[in-house]
Amino acid sequence: MKKIILPTDFSYNAYNAISYAMNLLKDEEATFYLMNTYTPAIYQTEYLLHSPGQIGLGDIYQSESINQLEELQKKLEKEFKNPKHTLITPSAFNILVDEVAAMVASEEADLVIMGTQGATGAKEIFLGTHTVHVIKKATCPVIAIPADFEYEIPKEILFPTDYEVEYSEKQLTGLLNLSKIHNSSIEVIHISSGYDLTEFQLQNKGKLEKILEKIPHKFHDLPNQEIITGINNFQLKNKMNMLAMIQNKHTFLESLFIEPVIKKIGFHVSIPFMVIP
């Protein structure tokens, strides 16, 4: 039984991400947590000094959240009619990022799937603030679904790496499971830095080869270039259905999230983006 957390703000993008999740795991026994968090839009002095219940704000926001979750659950059950899926609708007075992290821990969740943007997301922004913070805090893989992305089976998964990670099968469980479910090929790309691989990198590459030996995969070595350029160029020549990366201190993910220059050089992921802790 897989446990999937699906944060929602009831926007179109959130629903699109939930639909993707339902299709991605349509043949799997799974429990989906349709999670909504609520906080008052304006924190008034009275609100800070007293409990939400005393001035009625908490009840209003809670009721609205619960009602919308119930409507969403009915809509999904009607659209997908999947007896293998169980839908649970937690509503919490909390900040989204903190609630996702808490629920991942308490439910021992396998995966978080969410949209890249919320209700007010600007199209030119690569990842919305909430998505970035969830990725940074989550202790399980997070898949971010681009706005307007129509579901397609992830037959080809692009996996860029610098071989600076001591891979383990446990760490890559989510990626391996997806590959097994959909018979996906994992396309590993390494972009040269202009130097030979170190002994440490060679050891890690060997570990990765062993982990991937039972599933379809290929290793690609690309010439020295910016990693973002390499990813974009590879996707132009090879149809990919998902991008997967490990988040660690060696990757460019941290700068990707905080550097506005990234937008200018065209790193707009148009396919689902899995980030592995």
C-alpha positions in Angstrom: 0.0 0.0 0.0 1.5 3.3 -1.1 0.8 6.5 0.8 0.7 9.7 -1.3 0.3 13.2 0.0 -1.5 15.6 -2.4 -1.5 19.2 -1.1 -4.3 21.3 -2.6 -5.4 24.9 -2.5 -8.3 24.0 -4.8 -6.7 25.7 -7.8 -6.7 24.3 -11.3 -3.0 23.5 -11.0 -3.5 21.6 -7.8 -6.3 19.5 -9.4 -4.2 18.8 -12.4 -1.4 17.5 -10.1 -3.9 15.3 -8.3 -5.2 13.9 -11.6 -1.7 13.1 -12.6 -1.2 11.2 -9.3 -4.4 9.2 -9.9 -3.3 8.2 -13.3 0.3 7.5 -12.3 -0.8 5.0 -9.7 -4.0 3.8 -11.3 -3.0 0.1 -11.1 -1.6 0.3 -7.6 -3.2 0.0 -4.1 -2.8 3.5 -2.8 -4.0 5.9 -0.1 -4.1 9.5 -1.1 -4.2 12.3 1.4 -6.0 15.3 -0.1 -4.5 17.8 2.2 -5.5 21.4 2.7 -4.2 23.9 5.2 -5.8 27.2 6.2 -4.7 30.3 7.9 -6.5 33.7 8.1 -5.5 36.0 5.3 -5.0 38.8 7.8 -3.6 38.3 11.3 -5.4 40.9 13.3 -4.3 41.9 16.9 -7.4 40.2 18.3 -6.5 37.1 16.4 -3.0 37.0 17.8 -4.1 37.7 21.4 -7.0 35.2 21.5 -7.6 31.8 20.1 -9.2 31.6 16.6 -12.3 30.0 18.1 -13.0 33.0 20.4 -13.6 35.3 17.5 -15.0 32.8 15.1 -12.3 33.0 12.4 -11.0 29.4 13.0 -14.4 27.9 12.5 -15.1 29.8 9.3 -11.8 28.8 7.7 -12.0 25.3 9.0 -15.6 24.8 7.7 -14.7 26.2 4.3 -11.6 23.9 4.0 -13.5 20.8 5.1 -16.4 21.5 2.7 -14.2 22.0 -0.3 -12.2 18.9 0.5 -15.4 16.9 0.6 -16.5 18.3 -2.7 -13.1 17.5 -4.2 -13.2 13.9 -2.9 -16.7 13.4 -4.5 -15.4 14.8 -7.8 -12.4 12.6 -7.9 -14.3 9.4 -6.9 -16.8 10.2 -9.7 -14.1 10.9 -12.3 -11.7 8.0 -11.5 -13.9 5.3 -9.9 -10.8 3.3 -8.8 -11.5 0.7 -6.1 -7.7 0.4 -5.5 -7.6 4.0 -4.3 -8.6 5.3 -0.8 -9.0 9.1 -0.4 -8.5 10.8 3.0 -9.2 14.5 3.4 -7.1 16.0 6.2 -7.7 19.7 6.9 -5.3 21.6 9.2 -4.8 25.0 10.7 -1.1 25.3 9.8 1.4 26.5 7.2 1.4 24.2 4.2 5.1 23.4 4.3 5.1 22.4 8.0 1.9 20.3 7.7 3.3 18.4 4.7 6.5 17.7 6.6 4.6 16.6 9.7 2.3 14.3 7.7 5.1 12.8 5.8 6.6 11.8 9.1 3.4 10.7 10.9 2.0 8.7 8.0 5.4 7.5 6.7 4.4 8.7 3.3 6.1 7.4 0.2 5.6 10.5 -2.0 4.3 14.0 -2.3 2.8 15.1 -5.6 1.8 18.8 -6.1 1.5 21.5 -8.7 4.4 23.8 -9.4 2.1 26.8 -8.9 -0.8 27.7 -6.7 -3.9 29.7 -7.4 -1.9 33.0 -7.9 1.1 31.5 -9.5 2.8 33.5 -12.2 3.7 31.5 -15.3 7.2 32.9 -15.6 8.2 31.4 -12.3 9.7 28.0 -12.4 8.6 26.7 -9.0 6.2 28.4 -6.7 7.4 29.3 -3.2 5.4 26.6 -1.5 6.7 23.9 -3.8 10.3 25.0 -3.2 9.9 24.9 0.5 8.1 21.5 0.5 11.0 20.1 -1.6 13.6 21.5 0.8 11.8 20.1 3.9 10.3 16.8 2.7 12.0 13.6 3.8 10.4 11.7 0.9 10.5 12.3 -2.9 8.4 15.2 -4.2 7.0 15.3 -7.7 6.2 18.8 -9.0 3.7 18.8 -11.9 3.9 21.8 -14.4 0.8 23.8 -15.0 -1.3 22.4 -17.9 0.7 19.2 -18.1 -1.4 16.4 -19.5 -0.7 13.0 -18.1 1.6 10.7 -20.1 3.2 7.4 -18.9 6.7 8.1 -17.6 8.4 5.7 -20.0 11.6 7.7 -20.2 13.0 9.3 -17.0 15.9 11.7 -17.2 18.3 11.4 -14.3 21.2 13.9 -14.3 24.0 13.3 -11.8 27.5 14.3 -11.0 28.3 11.0 -9.2 29.0 12.9 -6.0 26.3 10.9 -4.1 26.8 7.6 -2.3 23.7 6.0 -3.8 21.6 3.5 -1.9 18.7 1.4 -3.1 16.6 2.8 -0.2 17.2 6.4 -1.3 16.1 5.6 -4.8 13.1 3.4 -3.8 10.6 5.9 -5.2 12.3 6.2 -8.6 12.9 2.4 -8.8 9.2 1.7 -8.0 8.0 4.1 -10.7 10.3 2.4 -13.2 9.0 -1.0 -12.3 5.3 0.0 -12.4 5.6 1.6 -15.9 8.6 -0.4 -17.2 10.4 3.0 -17.5 13.9 3.5 -18.8 16.1 5.6 -16.6 18.4 7.8 -18.7 21.4 8.7 -16.6 23.3 11.8 -17.9 26.6 13.0 -16.6 28.0 16.3 -17.9 31.8 16.4 -18.0 33.6 19.0 -15.9 36.6 18.7 -18.2 38.3 16.3 -15.8 38.3 12.6 -15.4 36.0 11.1 -12.7 37.6 10.9 -9.3 37.9 7.5 -7.5 35.0 8.5 -5.3 32.8 9.3 -8.4 33.8 6.1 -10.0 32.8 4.1 -6.9 29.4 5.9 -6.8 28.8 5.3 -10.5 29.5 1.6 -9.9 26.9 1.6 -7.0 24.4 3.3 -9.3 25.0 0.7 -12.1 24.4 -2.1 -9.6 21.2 -0.5 -8.2 19.8 -0.1 -11.8 20.9 -3.4 -13.1 17.4 -5.0 -13.0 15.6 -2.2 -14.7 16.0 -0.6 -18.2 18.6 2.1 -18.1 21.3 3.9 -20.1 24.3 6.0 -19.1 25.1 9.1 -21.2 28.3 11.2 -21.0 27.8 14.7 -22.3 30.6 17.2 -23.1 31.6 20.0 -20.8 28.7 22.6 -20.6 26.4 24.2 -18.1 24.2 21.5 -16.5 21.0 23.4 -17.3 22.1 23.6 -21.0 22.9 19.9 -21.0 19.5 19.0 -19.6 17.7 21.2 -22.1 19.7 19.9 -25.1 19.2 16.3 -24.1 15.4 16.8 -23.8 15.3 18.4 -27.2 16.9 15.4 -28.8 15.2 12.7 -26.7 11.6 12.6 -25.6 11.6 12.5 -21.8 8.5 12.1 -19.6 10.0 13.0 -16.2 13.0 14.6 -14.8 14.4 13.2 -11.5 17.3 14.6 -9.4 18.8 14.0 -6.0 18.9 17.1 -3.8 22.2 17.5 -2.1 24.9 20.1 -1.4 26.7 19.2 -4.7 23.7 19.7 -7.1 22.7 23.0 -8.6 19.1 22.7 -7.2 19.8 25.2 -4.4 20.9 27.9 -6.8 18.1 26.9 -9.2 15.5 27.8 -6.5 17.1 31.1 -5.5 18.8 32.5 -8.6 16.5 34.6 -10.8 19.1 34.3 -13.6 17.9 30.7 -14.1 14.7 32.0 -15.6 16.7 34.0 -18.2 18.6 31.0 -19.5 15.5 29.1 -20.1 15.3 26.3 -17.5 11.5 25.9 -17.7 10.8 22.3 -16.9 7.8 21.2 -19.0 7.7 17.7 -17.6 7.1 16.4 -14.1 10.1 17.0 -11.8 10.9 14.5 -9.1 13.3 15.7 -6.4 14.8 12.9 -4.2 16.1 13.9 -0.7 
